[in-house]
Amino acid sequence: MTTFKQAIIDALEKKYEAQRSEAEANIKVYMEKPVGVGDHINIVETIDKEMQKISKANEMLEELANWR
């Protein structure tokens, strides 16, 4: 049986993994199909923001491991 604590940790882990996956997918699109993202004038800045999201998600996953 899953405890409340485990359910919360599992949900947060999925959330952070999804955030990381979303940012990785965005970066892939920006790098491989820049024509499709014409509303992003500064592509380097946009990718930098996505990299920050990945870094933050990884940081949160590392911290979450301490609560297991």
Biotite code that builds the C-alpha atoms (Angstrom):
import biotite.structure as struc

atoms = struc.array([
    struc.Atom([0.000, 0.000, 0.000], chain_id="A", res_id=1, res_name="MET", atom_name="CA", element="C"),
    struc.Atom([1.297, 3.437, -0.929], chain_id="A", res_id=2, res_name="THR", atom_name="CA", element="C"),
    struc.Atom([1.610, 5.918, 1.904], chain_id="A", res_id=3, res_name="THR", atom_name="CA", element="C"),
    struc.Atom([0.605, 9.558, 1.558], chain_id="A", res_id=4, res_name="PHE", atom_name="CA", element="C"),
    struc.Atom([4.272, 10.523, 1.683], chain_id="A", res_id=5, res_name="LYS", atom_name="CA", element="C"),
    struc.Atom([5.153, 8.087, -1.114], chain_id="A", res_id=6, res_name="GLN", atom_name="CA", element="C"),
    struc.Atom([2.210, 9.261, -3.230], chain_id="A", res_id=7, res_name="ALA", atom_name="CA", element="C"),
    struc.Atom([3.329, 12.886, -2.919], chain_id="A", res_id=8, res_name="ILE", atom_name="CA", element="C"),
    struc.Atom([6.955, 12.049, -3.695], chain_id="A", res_id=9, res_name="ILE", atom_name="CA", element="C"),
    struc.Atom([5.903, 9.976, -6.716], chain_id="A", res_id=10, res_name="ASP", atom_name="CA", element="C"),
    struc.Atom([3.687, 12.782, -8.020], chain_id="A", res_id=11, res_name="ALA", atom_name="CA", element="C"),
    struc.Atom([6.434, 15.366, -7.617], chain_id="A", res_id=12, res_name="LEU", atom_name="CA", element="C"),
    struc.Atom([8.943, 13.096, -9.313], chain_id="A", res_id=13, res_name="GLU", atom_name="CA", element="C"),
    struc.Atom([6.637, 12.707, -12.318], chain_id="A", res_id=14, res_name="LYS", atom_name="CA", element="C"),
    struc.Atom([6.053, 16.460, -12.403], chain_id="A", res_id=15, res_name="LYS", atom_name="CA", element="C"),
    struc.Atom([9.778, 17.296, -12.471], chain_id="A", res_id=16, res_name="TYR", atom_name="CA", element="C"),
    struc.Atom([10.504, 14.589, -15.033], chain_id="A", res_id=17, res_name="GLU", atom_name="CA", element="C"),
    struc.Atom([7.740, 15.986, -17.246], chain_id="A", res_id=18, res_name="ALA", atom_name="CA", element="C"),
    struc.Atom([9.117, 19.518, -16.912], chain_id="A", res_id=19, res_name="GLN", atom_name="CA", element="C"),
    struc.Atom([12.547, 18.266, -17.919], chain_id="A", res_id=20, res_name="ARG", atom_name="CA", element="C"),
    struc.Atom([11.162, 16.288, -20.868], chain_id="A", res_id=21, res_name="SER", atom_name="CA", element="C"),
    struc.Atom([9.156, 19.272, -22.093], chain_id="A", res_id=22, res_name="GLU", atom_name="CA", element="C"),
    struc.Atom([12.194, 21.549, -22.014], chain_id="A", res_id=23, res_name="ALA", atom_name="CA", element="C"),
    struc.Atom([14.336, 18.931, -23.783], chain_id="A", res_id=24, res_name="GLU", atom_name="CA", element="C"),
    struc.Atom([11.709, 18.562, -26.511], chain_id="A", res_id=25, res_name="ALA", atom_name="CA", element="C"),
    struc.Atom([11.543, 22.342, -26.952], chain_id="A", res_id=26, res_name="ASN", atom_name="CA", element="C"),
    struc.Atom([15.313, 22.571, -27.287], chain_id="A", res_id=27, res_name="ILE", atom_name="CA", element="C"),
    struc.Atom([15.290, 19.802, -29.879], chain_id="A", res_id=28, res_name="LYS", atom_name="CA", element="C"),
    struc.Atom([12.686, 21.678, -31.924], chain_id="A", res_id=29, res_name="VAL", atom_name="CA", element="C"),
    struc.Atom([14.589, 24.977, -31.634], chain_id="A", res_id=30, res_name="TYR", atom_name="CA", element="C"),
    struc.Atom([17.843, 23.319, -32.689], chain_id="A", res_id=31, res_name="MET", atom_name="CA", element="C"),
    struc.Atom([16.522, 21.148, -35.500], chain_id="A", res_id=32, res_name="GLU", atom_name="CA", element="C"),
    struc.Atom([13.580, 23.153, -36.872], chain_id="A", res_id=33, res_name="LYS", atom_name="CA", element="C"),
    struc.Atom([14.220, 26.847, -36.107], chain_id="A", res_id=34, res_name="PRO", atom_name="CA", element="C"),
    struc.Atom([11.990, 27.887, -39.019], chain_id="A", res_id=35, res_name="VAL", atom_name="CA", element="C"),
    struc.Atom([8.987, 26.567, -37.107], chain_id="A", res_id=36, res_name="GLY", atom_name="CA", element="C"),
    struc.Atom([9.560, 28.894, -34.175], chain_id="A", res_id=37, res_name="VAL", atom_name="CA", element="C"),
    struc.Atom([9.535, 32.262, -35.897], chain_id="A", res_id=38, res_name="GLY", atom_name="CA", element="C"),
    struc.Atom([8.102, 34.110, -32.907], chain_id="A", res_id=39, res_name="ASP", atom_name="CA", element="C"),
    struc.Atom([11.369, 33.539, -30.989], chain_id="A", res_id=40, res_name="HIS", atom_name="CA", element="C"),
    struc.Atom([13.668, 36.266, -32.232], chain_id="A", res_id=41, res_name="ILE", atom_name="CA", element="C"),
    struc.Atom([16.518, 35.447, -29.880], chain_id="A", res_id=42, res_name="ASN", atom_name="CA", element="C"),
    struc.Atom([16.852, 31.689, -30.182], chain_id="A", res_id=43, res_name="ILE", atom_name="CA", element="C"),
    struc.Atom([19.927, 31.532, -27.931], chain_id="A", res_id=44, res_name="VAL", atom_name="CA", element="C"),
    struc.Atom([18.088, 33.271, -25.105], chain_id="A", res_id=45, res_name="GLU", atom_name="CA", element="C"),
    struc.Atom([15.076, 31.018, -25.602], chain_id="A", res_id=46, res_name="THR", atom_name="CA", element="C"),
    struc.Atom([17.217, 27.877, -25.462], chain_id="A", res_id=47, res_name="ILE", atom_name="CA", element="C"),
    struc.Atom([18.999, 29.248, -22.395], chain_id="A", res_id=48, res_name="ASP", atom_name="CA", element="C"),
    struc.Atom([15.640, 29.545, -20.623], chain_id="A", res_id=49, res_name="LYS", atom_name="CA", element="C"),
    struc.Atom([14.827, 25.942, -21.515], chain_id="A", res_id=50, res_name="GLU", atom_name="CA", element="C"),
    struc.Atom([18.245, 24.841, -20.208], chain_id="A", res_id=51, res_name="MET", atom_name="CA", element="C"),
    struc.Atom([17.486, 26.621, -16.941], chain_id="A", res_id=52, res_name="GLN", atom_name="CA", element="C"),
    struc.Atom([14.224, 24.668, -16.702], chain_id="A", res_id=53, res_name="LYS", atom_name="CA", element="C"),
    struc.Atom([16.145, 21.411, -17.154], chain_id="A", res_id=54, res_name="ILE", atom_name="CA", element="C"),
    struc.Atom([18.664, 22.436, -14.524], chain_id="A", res_id=55, res_name="SER", atom_name="CA", element="C"),
    struc.Atom([15.917, 23.356, -12.062], chain_id="A", res_id=56, res_name="LYS", atom_name="CA", element="C"),
    struc.Atom([14.027, 20.103, -12.669], chain_id="A", res_id=57, res_name="ALA", atom_name="CA", element="C"),
    struc.Atom([17.222, 18.092, -12.136], chain_id="A", res_id=58, res_name="ASN", atom_name="CA", element="C"),
    struc.Atom([17.924, 20.042, -8.953], chain_id="A", res_id=59, res_name="GLU", atom_name="CA", element="C"),
    struc.Atom([14.427, 19.336, -7.654], chain_id="A", res_id=60, res_name="MET", atom_name="CA", element="C"),
    struc.Atom([14.749, 15.618, -8.467], chain_id="A", res_id=61, res_name="LEU", atom_name="CA", element="C"),
    struc.Atom([18.033, 15.469, -6.578], chain_id="A", res_id=62, res_name="GLU", atom_name="CA", element="C"),
    struc.Atom([16.495, 17.169, -3.567], chain_id="A", res_id=63, res_name="GLU", atom_name="CA", element="C"),
    struc.Atom([13.438, 14.955, -3.740], chain_id="A", res_id=64, res_name="LEU", atom_name="CA", element="C"),
    struc.Atom([15.694, 11.899, -3.478], chain_id="A", res_id=65, res_name="ALA", atom_name="CA", element="C"),
    struc.Atom([16.648, 13.127, 0.002], chain_id="A", res_id=66, res_name="ASN", atom_name="CA", element="C"),
    struc.Atom([13.006, 12.805, 1.105], chain_id="A", res_id=67, res_name="TRP", atom_name="CA", element="C"),
    struc.Atom([12.597, 9.155, 0.128], chain_id="A", res_id=68, res_name="ARG", atom_name="CA", element="C"),
])
